[in-house]
Amino acid sequence: MSRQSSDREYHPVFGGFASGLAYRILEAGYRLQIPRMFAALLLISLSGIAIFFLTSWIAHLALRHWHESAIRREN
């Protein structure tokens, strides 16, 4: 039995076949595709910032009426 190699590897910890922005960053680094690597790095950074602001906004909407850290004080 011979095993054929393929470009797609299975990573059970990371949820399936190699895909996603983190995989693209690693793949571009190995293949010395520096512009692609920085484009993926920029996209993953912007995604992280967007997720942060989205969760902050959701927390503000959920907590603004009753949590003391969200209520403005009138001093």
N, C-alpha and C positions, 0 to 999 in steps of 0.2 A: 504494500500500500504506500503510495507516495502522497505526500501532503503538498497541496498547492498553496503558495503564498499569495496573499491578496493585499490590496491597499487598505482594506477595512479590517480592523481588529475588534474583537469583542471585549469590552471592559465591563464586567458585571457590577463593579462598584459604581461606575459612572453612568450606568443605565443604558447600555446598548452599544450599538456600533459607534465607532469613533466619529463624532460629529460635534458641532458646537464651536463657539468662539475660542474656548481654551484649547481645544484640539487644533484649531486652525493656527493659533499662535505658535504652538509647539511644532506643527508640521512646517510652517513657513520658516521657523528658525532652523530646522534641520535641513531644509532645502535652500537656505540662504536667500529667501524671498523677503528681503527687508521691508519694502513698501507694504506688502500684504500683511506682514507681521505687525507693523505699526498701525495699519488700518484696523485690524482685528483688535489690537490693544485699545485703540481709541473707542471702538464700538463697545467693548466690554466695560470700559471706564464710564462711558456715557450711560450705559445700561444700569450700572451700579448707582450712579448719581440719580437717575430717574426713579429707580426703585426706592432709594432713600427718601426722596421728596414725596413720592406717592404714599409710602407708609407713614410719613410724618403728617401728611394732609389727612389721611384716614384716621390717625390717632387724634388729631385736632378736632375733627368732626365728631368723633366718638366721645371725647372727654371734655369738650369746651364748656358744657353747661354745668358740670358738677365737680370736676376735679380741681383742687385748689391750685395746682401748678398751671392750669389753663385759664383761670379767672383773673382778670386784671383788677388790681387793687386801686382804690381811689383814695390816695393820701395827699 
